[in-house]
Amino acid sequence: MCTIFVALRPNSNDRLIFLENHDKVDNEYLGEDVRLIDENKVIALFDYRSKGIVCGYSLKANIFGGLANVPGFKGSMSRGVLLKEVLSSSKDIDDALDIIEEKLKSGLYSSANYVLGDLERIFRIESFGEKLYISKASSRVIITNRFNKIDFKPKSDIHSRIIENSLRRENYIESYIKRKELTIDDIFKIARYHKEGESICKHGGLETSTLSSMIFHLKNDLQPKILYLIGKPCENNYNEFKF
């Protein structure tokens, strides 16, 4: 499970704020780190098990992306490797969209929600087997572990609970971001938020626990600041990735 929030021009000083909290949902977790991937100079949260990435920002192409698993379809190809390939090989956001659409139409990737964007546009991508829905989003986007457009009926209780919890997380963020212009301090608060049934920072409910959190922050001068922590946001401070 994951929670992603992206905002373009969230206030008069910032051009982009991207947040992804990465959560553990099973016993297959082997660890992760933040690294610079040489192709396209992608700063990414790298997952050891999949050898792919959870989210990343391309310094060369000025595009970003993240993904959130959605229960329901198990494919033979890695979603994280796909996202790594897209960000590492694309020259711009249109190129990235073409690549991910071509790959996902194969139906070989497990179901997921993706976000791709640059400093002007954000796109949502929903993938379930050979079903694919790509749409241009507004300047603020929330992505969790449920589909908005693809019709999917959960076949197990745990899937139903994940979808219900996803909706609660989305509703919390929606209510929070309506209050005012957003600053980086607001993003920290969202990442660390706790409440039964809708926590963004997780501590074992629904058999999940937050593993890490990553933020891409660009002010109007377009100099990216990459913030990350390994562990739970409420218990750790963000570090800046130097590159």
N, C-alpha and C positions, 0 to 999 in steps of 0.2 A: 504494500500500500504506500501511496505517496500523496502529498498535497503540494500543488504548484500554484503560485500566484505571480502574474506578470502585469506590470503597469508601464505604459509609455507616457512620458511627460506627466508624472504623478504630481508634480509641483513646478514652480517657476524655475527651480535650480537644477532639477534632475531630468535626464532624458529617458533612462530605463532603470527599473528595479525588477529583478527576477528572484524569486524564492522557490526552492524545492526542499521540503522535508522528506527524507528517504526512510521508509519504515520496513521492518522485518516482518514477514508473514509466515515463514516456515523455518525448518532447520537446515536449509541449504546455504545459509550465509557463510562466506569464507573470509570476508573482510573487504575493505575498500580504502582508497586514498585519493587525494587530489593531485593531479599531475598535468604537465604540459605535453600534449601529443603533437609531435613535430609537424605532421601533415596539417597545413592550414593554421598551425599554431593554436590548437584547441585546448583551452583550459577546461578540464573535465573531472567529474567525480567518477572514478574508475572502479568497477566492481570485479573482484578477483574471480568469482565463480563463472560469470558469463564472459569475462574478458571484454566486456563492453562498457558503456557508460550510462549513468543515470541522467546526467544533464551536462551541458557544456556550452562554452562560448568561444567562437572562432575570432581570434584577434585579426586574422588576415581578411576574412570575408565580412566581419561585423554581423554575424548571424548567431543565434542562440537556439537551443532546443532542450527539451526535457521529455520524460515519459513517465506514465503511471500505469501499472498493470490493471487490467480489468478481468475478473474471473469469467470463465465460460468456454474458452477455446484454447487448446494446447497445440502449438505448432512446433515444427522441427528446427526452426531458425531462431537465433537470439535477437530480441528486440534491442538490447543494449549495443550489440555489435552493429546492428543496422543504424542506430542513431550516431554511433562513432563514425561509420562510413559516410553518412550524410554530411555531418559537420566537417569532416576531414577532407572531403573531396569537392564540396560545392563552392562555386565562385561567388554566388549571391543567393538570396532567398528564393528566387524563381527556380534556379538550378536545384536547390535543396528540395523544393516541392516536387519537381519532376522526378528526382531520384527516389524519394520516399514513396511516391505514388506508384511508380513502376515496380518497386520491390514488394510493396504491400499487396498489390493486385495478384501476386502469386498465391496468396493464401497460405504461405508457409510460416507465418509469424503468429505467435500467441496473441490473443486479444489485448488491446492496449489503447490508451489515449496518449497522443503526442501533442506537443506544442512546438512550433517553429516560428521564428520571427527575426526581424532586423530592427533598425532604429526608427522605422516608419510603419511597419505592418506586423500583425500577429495572425497566425493561422492555427486552428484546431484541426487535428486529424484523429478520427475514430476508426479503428480497425478490428474486425471480427471475422476471421477466416478470409473469404474472398470479398466480404462486404467492406466498403471503404467510404468514408464521408469526410470531405475536406471543406472547410469553410473559413472565410476571413472573419476574424473576431474584431471586437471593439478594442479600445485602447487599454482595457483592463480585462484580464482573463483568469478564471479559476478552473483548475483541472484536478479531479480526484479519480476515484476508482469506479466510476459509473459512466455510462454513455448518456449523452443528451439527445442524439439523433438516431442512432442505430437501435432498432427494437430488439431487446434482449430480455428474456424472462428467466430469472435464476432458477436452477434446478436443485439447489441445496439450501439448507438453512444458513450456513456460513456465508454463502454468496448473497443471500437476501440481507443479512446483517451488514455485510461490507457495503452494499449499495445504500442501505438506510443510513449508515454512518457517514458515507460519502456525502449524501445530501445534507446532513446536519452540518458537516464541516463547511460545505459550500454556503449554506445559509448564514453561518456565523461570519464568514469572511465578507459576504455580500452586505450584511448589516453593518459591519465595521467600516468598510471602505466608503459607505455612503455619507459618513459623518463629516468629512473634510478632505482637503488635500492631504496626500500621504507623504510621509518622510521615511527615512531609513529607520528611525526609531519605531514607527508604526509596524514596519516589517519585522523587526525584532519581536515586538509584542505578539504579532500573529504567529510567528514561528514557535513561541514559548507558551502559547495559550493552552489552558487546561479547563475542561469542564466535562462532567460525565456525559458520555454519548456523542460528544462532538470535539474532543481534544485534537489540536493540531500536533502538539507534542505528546507522544503516546508512551504509556508505561505498562503495557501488557493487556489492555482491553482488546477484545476480539483477537486474542493471541498475537497482538502486534506490539512492537516497541520501536521507537524512533532511533535510527542508527546514526544519522548525520543530517546536517543542514547546510545548504549552499546558497549564496546570494551573489548575483551579478549586479553591480551598481555603477551606472555611468551618469556623471553630471553633464552639464551642457558643453563642457570642454571635450567630451567624448573620451576621456581617459578612464579606462575600466578599472574598477576596484573589485577584486574577487575575495569574498569573505566566506569562510567555511569553519565548521567544527565537526569533529567526530564524537558521537555520543548524543545526548539529549540537550536540546537548546536551553531548557530551563536550568540545567546543571553545569553548563560550560559556556565559555566566552568564545566569540568568533575570532579567528585568526585571519590575517590578510595574506593571501598567496602572492609572493613576490615573483616577478618574471622579467 
